[in-house]
Amino acid sequence: DLLTRVFLPVGYPHSVSPGSYRYQVLNALQAFCNSLASLLSSRALLQGFGVGDPTATPTKALLLTVLQDVFSRLTTILSAHFLGSSLYPEAKTYRLLADVLNDTAVILDTISPLFISFSLPSLRVGSLCLSAVFKSICAISAGGSKAAITLHFASPINGKGDVGDLNAKDASKETVLALVGMLIGTLIVPYITTPWATYGSLFSLVALHLIINYLGVRGLVLRSLNRQRLAIAWIMYRNSERSSVPTPPEVAKRERIFERFGMIRDVDNLEQLGHCSIGSSCQGSFVTLFLPIYPSYSNRNNI
């Protein structure tokens, strides 16, 4: 009862949407893998900053940190401007993209000391700045997509959920899992000393992290419509014999995680039927609005 009150939202499972338990389990596993991989990258960063090197100076480390922070803050502003309006409707895409960018940044941080051993300090600075850029885009993508997913789970089919309570309980679970990962990592990392062991462990954790995240995002059944889900629902409805409206799970099975925004494909053979853009001018022939719906006309027209 105590664990239920501390880590689960009030009224669980009636206060959350279906699929919440599966997603939370997979989210916990990916957070654990990310914690272990982050320890390896943090150790490499400390080595790159000169820990154990008598010739290193704190001033150089400070300047490099400031340079990373500059790239990070500028990227945060630009990514929020360009991605802000797409994060909610394309929550699945940006949720998985955030993990890809995060793992890429972890890999760049881990291999950065190699550039020192190869006498390529400029490449090390570039890799660390690129890592800061990826982490900033990851933060924007993860924050916006997580808000959309939290709102989905806090809107049950029957009953009423609490977004604030669900978000707070998720933060509690993530904190505990991060602590467990760090504690286990402190017992394992001291024995991973050779380059082969370090990189082998890192890439294994990154691969496992991405696979778990893909399974978690793949299992999300969002009930809101974006361009892709709307096109899938309409085509399935049009092709059905009894004009039956597809359910959200049926649409989710055919949804592609990484898809060109606005692309309309046939649900059976994935043939490109057209492209949907929002806010475009309707100048010209009005028939072009309907051509993508009928593959016999053309497959390169725009809505």
DAUR-V466884 format. One record per run of one state. SS is the DSSP state (~ for helix, > for strand, _ for the rest). FROM is the first residue (numbers start at 1). TO is the last residue. If there is no record, write none. Layout:
SS,FROM,TO + SS,FROM,TO
This chain:
_,1,1 + ~,2,7 + _,8,19 + ~,20,48 + _,49,57 + ~,58,86 + _,87,90 + ~,91,117 + _,118,120 + ~,121,153 + _,154,162 + ~,163,191 + _,192,194 + ~,195,218 + _,219,226 + ~,227,239 + _,240,247 + ~,248,254 + _,255,262 + >,263,265 + _,266,271 + >,272,275 + _,276,287 + ~,288,291 + _,292,301 + >,302,302 + _,303,303
